[in-house]
Amino acid sequence: MTTTPPSPFIGQDSPLDARQQQIVERVSAAEHASIVALPTDHPLDPKRRARDEATYPELIAQPDRIRETLAANDAALDELADRIAAMDVDRVFVTGAGDSLAVAIAARQTLELMLGVPVEPVQSLDLAYYLAPLVTTRSVVVALSSSGETTRTVEAALVAQHIGALTVAITNTAGSTLDTESERTLLLRATRVGWPTQSSTTALALLVDLAIRVGALRGHAAAPALRQALDTVPALMERVIAETEPRLRAIAQREQAADAFLFSAAGPSWGAAIIGAAKVKECTPDHAEAIQVEEFHHYNSLKAGEPIWVIAPAGPSVPRAVHTASEAKRFGGSVTVVTTEGVHDFDDVADDVVTVPAVPEPISPLLTVLPAQLTGYLLAMEQFATAEAAVAAEAGTTTTAATHA
């Protein structure tokens, strides 16, 4: 019987050299072990509960982690911005998997606006196995992985390294494979005992900051306004968490019995929608999916009784997002909208409207992602409470029956 190798980059036909292939084998084995250790879908799995409970303090600490991350990387950001501004860049690839890919999607508009070249958020498997012929010595490949050991992301970086592109790692782990194999590294100041929150927002803030610095060096007219807005973001994040959590808790209590949850958005906040669905899938035993606002209208995307969170900050996606919310109501769903203060287009459509402060849309995912993250955590806490109550009720019924017997 033949054994399938963990990667097509293992073997005689690999585009990687022997040293690089050994790296792939090592990180692949470690990644498999971490996947096997994930919690189960049991409603009271103690391992999942411990990780869910650890998520909340990390979530609310995100503003401080962003402040620390940007300050710690100030010199590295300046040096990297100088390097990129001086290059004749043909294309930027931002690659990762899971939340890291969502971060790449959320950062795309700012990067393209400031750098003036196509920026491709690419799933790391696709970049490594399918899109590598598009990478050139004039390309910048930014690889995101909190652990620095995500196999496909490491492979994508190794392929870019082999081609001669500028490789940039964004990771939480100094000395990781991604760090040591990349030409430049930006290090996150994030903790990750719970499900990923800080590693996403600090990475997004770094990408936005880098883009603004390159734009400023090139004299882009929008750079000063974006810089001013980014400087206010940590304080605005604190406000969003404090003001939206009570409303989102009530929504989670109402919706926690659903077994499928949808998140929808377009543009930069499409990344926030993906993260919202990911937090529900991580924190709860339920299904959750993200669907782009436009794609929602090409299928029967929502069934009666299912909740949907539509993320639509002020910008060109709002009219179509209103249609999405209206159609979701027609299908018999419940609708929560996350939008910008002062946007009233959803008032007569949605069941609930949660607002965030106004910032330029390219950096708005740093705010819209917070209600998405909170939703997954709060749904899980409501479900744990319900499951505990059911167990207690069953124990009480058993005790009563035994007493009467």
N, C-alpha and C positions, 0 to 999 in steps of 0.2 A: 504494500500500500504506500502510495506517495503522500508526502506531507506538504501542504501548501505553505510557502514561506509567508512570513508576516507582512511582506511588502514586495512589490515587483522590483524594488531597487536592491533586492538581495539575489545575487547570482551572477552568472557570467555576462548577461546582457545589460547589467545595470549601468546607468550613466555615471554612477558614483564610484570613486576609487575604493580600495580595500579598507582604508581607515574610515571613510565615511559610511561604508556598509556596516562596519562593526558598531558605529554609533547608532544606526537605525535599529539593529538587532537589540542593542541594550535598552534603548528607550521604549521600544515596542513591548518588551517583556515587562518592564516596570509599569507601563500604562495599563496593560491587561490586568495586572494584579490590583491596581486601584479601582478598575471597573468592577471586578468581582466583589470588592469590598463595599459596594454601594448598598444603602438600606433597601429593605423590601417594601412592598406596598401594603403591608398590614396596617390597619388604621391606627394602631397604638405601638408601632415599631419603636422601641426606645432609642435605637441608633438614629432613626430619622428625626425623632422628637428632639434629641440632644442637638442635632445639627440645625434644625429649624430654630430652636431657642437661641442658639449662638448667632444666628443670622441677624437678629434685631439690633443688638448693640453695635454690630459692625455696620449695619445699614445707617443708623442714625449718626455714626461717627464719620460718614463719608466727607462732609465738608472739611473737617480737620485733616483728613488723609489727603485730600486734594491740595490743601494749602501746603502741607509738608512735602508732598511729591513734587509740586512745581518749584518750591524753594530749593529742594535738594538737587534738582536737575537743572538749575538755572544755567550754570556754566556749560553743561553738556548740551543743553538746548541751543545756546548761543553758538557753540562750535558746530553743531550739526546743521543749524540753519545757515551759517556761513558756507558750509560745504555744499549744501543743496542749492543755495542761491547762486553759487558760482558755477554749478554744473549746467550742461546742456541736457536737461532731463527730458527723456521721451515719454515716460510713463511711470506712474507710481502704483505698485501693487501693495495693498494692505491685506495681510493674510492671517487666518486663524481658524479656530473651530469653536462652536458653541457661542458663549457670550462674547468671545474675542472677535468672532466674525460679525456679530451685531454691533460691536464697537466700531469696527471698520466701516460698516454701512452708515452709522451715525456720524462719523467724521468725514465722510466723503465730500460733502458739499463745501465745508470749510477748506479742506485741502485743495480741491479743484479751484475754488475761488481765489485762493491766495497763491497757488503755484502755477495756475494757468495751463496745466497739462491734464490729460485724462488720468483719473485715479480709479483703480479697480479694487473694490472689496471682493476678495476671492477666498472661497473655502480652501483650506490648505491642501487637501487632497487634490482638488482640481488644479491648483497652481503647480504642485509637484508632478502630477501625472499627465496633465492635459495641456496646460497653458505655458509650460516652460519655454517652448519655442518663441513666445512673444517677449520673453525677458532678454534684455540686451545689456551691454556694458554701460549704457546711458540710463538704465532703469534704477529706480530705488525700490527695494523690497523691504517692507516693514512687517516683521513677524511678531505676532502677539501670543503670548502664553504665560499665564501667571506662574505655573510651575517651571516653565522653561524646558519641559520634557515631553510635551505633547508630540507624539510620533510624527504625524503628518506635517505639523508645523515645522518641526526640526528638518524633515525631509525637504520641505519647500525652501527653507533657508539654505540648506546644503546645495540644492540645485542652483539657487541664485548665486551662492558662493562660487560654485564650479564655473558658472557662466562669466562671472566677473562683475556682477551688479553690486551696487552699494547695499549692503545688508544691515538692517537696523533691528535690534531686538528690543521689545518692550516686555519686560518680565518682572516678576516680584522676587526672583530668586537669583541672587548673585552667585556666580560660579556654576550655574546650570548649563546644560548643553547648549541651549539657545544663546545664552550670554557668551559663552566662550567661542562659539562658532560664528558669531556675527561680528561685523567690523565695528559697529557702534552699538551701545546699549543705553537705554533709558530705564532706570530702576524705579519700580513702584514702591511706595510706602503704604502697603496695604496688609491687613490681616485677613485670613481666610479659614477660620475655624468653622464658620457657618457656610451656607451656600454663597457663591460669588456675588458680591455687591461692590465692595471697595476696589477690587481689581479691575472691574469694568469702568467705573467712573473715573478713577485716577488715570487709567490708560486713555480714555477719551479726552480728558483734560490735557494730557501730554500732547496728543495728536493735534488738538485745537491750538494749543500754545505754540507748538512747532510751526504749524501752518501760518499763524499770525506773524511769527518772527520772520519767516521767509518772505511773507507779503510785505512786511515793513521794510526789509532790506531792498526789495524790488520797487518800493515806492507805491504800493497798491493803495488806492484812495480809501478803501474800506477797512484797512488794517487798524487805524487808530480807534475807530468805533468798536470793532470787535475786541480789541485789547481792553478797552474800558469796560465792555460788557463782561468779558471773562473775569476781570478782577472782582466784579460784584457777585459772581456765581456762587461761591461758597456760602456767603451770607444769605443769598436767596434760597439756596438748597435747605438751609436750616429753617427758613420760614415755610417752605413747601412741606417739609416733613411735619412740622408742628401743626400747620393749619389743615392739612389733608388727612392726617391719620384718623381723627375721630369720624369723619365722614366715610372714609374707606372701611373702617371697622364695622360700621352699620351696614354698608353694602355687602361686606364679606359675610356677615351674619345672615343676611337675607339670601345670599347666593350659594352658601357653602354646601348645600345638598346637591347641586348640579354635579354631573360627572364629566362634563366637557365645557371648556372655557375658551373663548375666542378673543384675540387681540388684533386690532386692525389699525393701520397707519400708512402714511406715504412719506416720501422724502427722508430727511434725517431721522424723524421719529419712527420710521419703520424699524430702525435698530432698537428703539425703546420698546416697541411692540414685541419684537422677538425676545427680548430680555424678560418682558412680562410673562409671556407664555413659558419661558424656561423656568422662571421662579415658581410658577404653579406646578409644573412637572416635577421640579426638584422637591418642593416643600410638601406636596400632597401626593396621594396615589392616583390622581385623576389625569385625564387627557387635557391637553391645552395646545392650541395651535395659533400661530400668527398668520394673518392673511393680509396682503396689501389691499388698500382701499379700493383700487380699481378691480383687482381680481375678485373681490367679494361679489361683484355684479355679474360675473360670468358663470356662476354655479349657484345651486341652492346651498349656500355656504353655512347657513345657520338653521337649526331645527327648533321647533316650538319648545319653549321653556329654557333654552340655552341663553346664558348671559354673554355679552360682548362688551369689551372695553375699546372704544374708538379714541385714538390719540391724534388730535388734530390741532396743534398750536396755530396761531395766526399765520396765514400764508396761503399759497395757491391751492392747497389740498382741501381747504375747508368746504367749498361747495360740494365736492364729490363726497367728502366725509359726512356731510349732512344727508346726502342720498343714502349712504351706507347705513347711517343710524335709522333713517326712515324705513328702509327695506327690512332691517333687522326687526323693527317693531311690527311690520306687516307680517313677517314670518312667525311672530309670536314670541320673540326673544325679549330680554330686558337689556337696556342700553345704558352704559356709563360712559360719559365722554370726558376726556382730559383735554382742556383747551386753555387759551390764554385769557387772562383777566380782560374784560371789556368786549370779548367775543360773545355775542348773544344769539348766534345763528342756531344753536342747538337747544335753546331754552324750551321750545314747544315740541321738541322731538324726543329728547333723551329722558330716561327715568331719573338720572342724576348727572349733574355737570360739576366736575372738579376742575378748578382753575389754578394756573401757575402764573407767576409774574411775567411780564413782557420782556423778552430779550430778542436779539436778532435770531431768526429761525435757524441759521446754520449751527448755533450753539444751544438751541432750545432742548435737545435731547438730554443735556445735563440736568434739566429740571423735569421734563416729562417722564424720564425713566424712573423717578422716585415713586410716584403713585403706582407704576407698574410693578416695581420691586415690592412695595408694601402690600400690594394685593395678594401676591403669592404667600407671603408670611402670614397675613391676617386670615386668609382662607384656611391655612393649616391650623392656626390656633383655634379657630371656631370648630373645625372638624375634630380636633383632639378633645375639645370640651364636650362635643356631642357624643363621641365614642365613649368617653369616660362616663357620661351620664347614662348611656345605654347599658354599660357594664354594671354600674351601680344599681340601676333599676332591675336588671335581670337577677343580680345577687339578692336584692330585697324581695323579689317575687319568690325566689327559691327558698329563702329563709322563712317567709310567711307560709309557704306551702308545707315546709317541713314542720313548722310549729303546729299547724292545724292537723297534720297527720298524726 
